[in-house]
Amino acid sequence: NAGVTQTPKFQVLKTGQSMTLQCAQDMNHNSMYWYRQDPGMGLRLIYYSASEGTTDKGEVPNGYNVSRLNKREFSLRLESAAPSQTSVYFCASSAGAGGIQYFGAGTRLSVL
Amino acid sequence: KQEVTQIPAALSVPEGENLVLNCSFTDSAIYNLQWFRQDPGKGLTSLLLIQSSQREQTSGRLNASLDKSSGRSTLYIAASQPGDSATYLCAVIGIGNEKLTFGTGTRLTIIP
């Protein structure tokens, strides 16, 4: 019953460092998503992938890149971290467009 | 641009009471509306999904209604329990896209 697995759970970075957040799902879902959650802002979509080999920008894509490595895995990369990227990041997946989205437990990222 | 509002931001009620959480959205051209629950420090768990053609959905003590024309949804929780304490979020998907737009949530506390 793993569902959506995110690694790491916590990370502290210095400004300018890079890192990759990993996400994997075992439900054979086509669609995968990356969100960030900030106090008072709700969840905002960063990028999504409707199927293996495709990615599209969401509401707040600047400063991020993504890779849909295969059907199971969707990674989010911060090339040069900034304090404004301090947030909680959630990965989600769904069978297809408009379906129920299943979320991972989140990655809590602090950029100093 | 779709905007989703949830009022109040926080709500406390005694155990055993029935309660209603509100969600409003500005663009009625939605594909579906989803209600989620988020426990502190955790990811989101899907509670109910209502298709745009439906008026309501039920799951156990939860009942969600949708009035697309007025841009409103309600989540009714019957016979509340301390375990219902969490933040409840609603989100809508617009027609023809993958993107969930979230409200900022209502933090519910059930007082034993």
Boltz contact constraints between the chains, C-beta under 6 A:
constraints:
  - contact:
      token1: [A, 42]
      token2: [B, 102]
      max_distance: 6.0
  - contact:
      token1: [A, 42]
      token2: [B, 104]
      max_distance: 6.0
  - contact:
      token1: [A, 43]
      token2: [B, 102]
      max_distance: 6.0
  - contact:
      token1: [A, 45]
      token2: [B, 99]
      max_distance: 6.0
  - contact:
      token1: [A, 48]
      token2: [B, 98]
      max_distance: 6.0
  - contact:
      token1: [A, 50]
      token2: [B, 98]
      max_distance: 6.0
  - contact:
      token1: [A, 90]
      token2: [B, 43]
      max_distance: 6.0
  - contact:
      token1: [A, 97]
      token2: [B, 98]
      max_distance: 6.0
  - contact:
      token1: [A, 98]
      token2: [B, 31]
      max_distance: 6.0
  - contact:
      token1: [A, 98]
      token2: [B, 32]
      max_distance: 6.0
  - contact:
      token1: [A, 98]
      token2: [B, 93]
      max_distance: 6.0
  - contact:
      token1: [A, 100]
      token2: [B, 46]
      max_distance: 6.0
  - contact:
      token1: [A, 100]
      token2: [B, 49]
      max_distance: 6.0
  - contact:
      token1: [A, 103]
      token2: [B, 43]
      max_distance: 6.0
  - contact:
      token1: [A, 103]
      token2: [B, 44]
      max_distance: 6.0
  - contact:
      token1: [A, 104]
      token2: [B, 43]
      max_distance: 6.0
  - contact:
      token1: [A, 105]
      token2: [B, 43]
      max_distance: 6.0
  - contact:
      token1: [A, 106]
      token2: [B, 43]
      max_distance: 6.0
